[in-house]
């Protein structure tokens, strides 16, 4: 017997797949061993999905512009 896994866990394990996609996979038995329990829906959108849909994140602090040469350096090592 295979272990039952929560619907939310499948959502996270499968790259935050949408509810409709996961329900279709379970209903049509498209994935072997994809056994779930409980409600086949997400209670709310997970935090990772919310941040992933943002086009940009707000800046909380004020930006200080450098006034002298070499005051602020970015290096990619």
C-alpha positions in Angstrom: 0.0 0.0 0.0 1.3 3.4 -0.9 1.2 6.3 1.5 -1.5 9.0 1.2 -0.2 12.5 0.7 -2.0 15.8 1.3 -3.2 17.7 -1.8 -1.1 20.8 -0.7 2.0 18.6 -0.6 1.5 17.5 -4.2 1.0 21.1 -5.2 4.4 22.0 -3.8 6.2 18.9 -5.0 5.0 19.4 -8.6 6.3 23.0 -9.0 3.2 24.6 -7.6 0.9 23.2 -10.3 -2.6 24.6 -10.4 -5.6 23.0 -8.7 -7.2 22.0 -12.0 -4.1 20.4 -13.3 -3.6 18.3 -10.1 -7.3 17.3 -10.0 -7.0 16.1 -13.6 -3.9 14.1 -12.8 -5.5 12.4 -9.9 -8.9 11.9 -11.5 -7.4 10.3 -14.7 -4.7 8.4 -12.9 -2.0 10.1 -15.0 0.7 9.6 -12.3 1.4 6.2 -10.7 1.3 6.5 -6.9 -0.3 9.9 -6.7 -2.6 9.1 -3.8 -4.1 11.9 -1.9 -6.5 12.4 1.0 -8.8 15.2 2.1 -10.2 17.9 0.0 -8.8 18.2 -3.5 -8.5 21.9 -3.4 -6.1 24.5 -2.0 -7.6 26.4 1.0 -5.9 29.6 -0.2 -3.1 30.4 -2.6 0.3 29.6 -1.1 2.8 32.3 -0.3 5.3 31.0 -3.0 2.6 31.2 -5.7 1.7 34.8 -4.6 5.3 36.0 -4.8 5.9 34.1 -8.0 3.1 36.1 -9.7 4.4 39.5 -8.6 6.1 41.5 -11.4 8.3 43.3 -8.9 8.7 43.5 -5.1 8.2 46.8 -3.3 11.2 48.5 -1.8 10.7 49.2 1.9 13.7 51.5 2.4 14.8 54.7 0.8 17.5 54.5 -1.8 20.7 56.4 -1.0 22.6 57.5 -4.1 26.3 57.4 -4.1 28.1 60.7 -4.6 31.8 59.7 -4.7 33.6 57.5 -7.3 33.9 53.8 -6.1 31.6 54.5 -3.1 29.5 51.4 -3.9 30.9 48.5 -6.0 29.2 45.3 -7.2 31.4 42.3 -8.0 30.3 39.0 -9.4 32.8 36.4 -8.3 
